[in-house]
Amino acid sequence: MNKVRLTKEFKFEMAHALDGYDGSCRFIHGHSYEMWVTVIGTPIAGKTNPKQGMVIDFGDLKKIVRNEITDPLDHALMLNRNTVSPDLKDSHERFSNIIFVDYQPTSENMLIDFAARLKPLLPENVKLFSLKLRETITSYAEWFADDNAE
């Protein structure tokens, strides 16, 4: 059976801060993120199946990624819960969208998190192949399943 890769692009706006970092990224700042999600699988067989010939419907992939990642993170502030002062945690009510994570919110760590979230949500015949997250016009991080085989 032939394997085919599909890629869907997503965009979201998000702020973060890298606590303890020795540069200006230690301050709260935002990015216009672009993310490419690539999956791999065998096209669906069966002439009566309305999705015959598709690895996954682009609309289904879009729903998974939007529900799990882009919608919750869009216009959010992501902070490492382990380095945030208790005062900010308690003032969460004053802000509409702060996301606390258990890691330093770098592009690299976000991709590891996103991969872990997406893999179990994909149909059985579809595997996550790679993720690419562009933070700025000249900088991006990539995650590949083959590099992380268990």
Summary of the structure (lengths in Angstrom):
residues: 150
radius of gyration: 17.6
end to end distance: 23.9
largest distance: 59.7
contacts: 396
relative contact order: 0.19
helix: 31%
strand: 35%
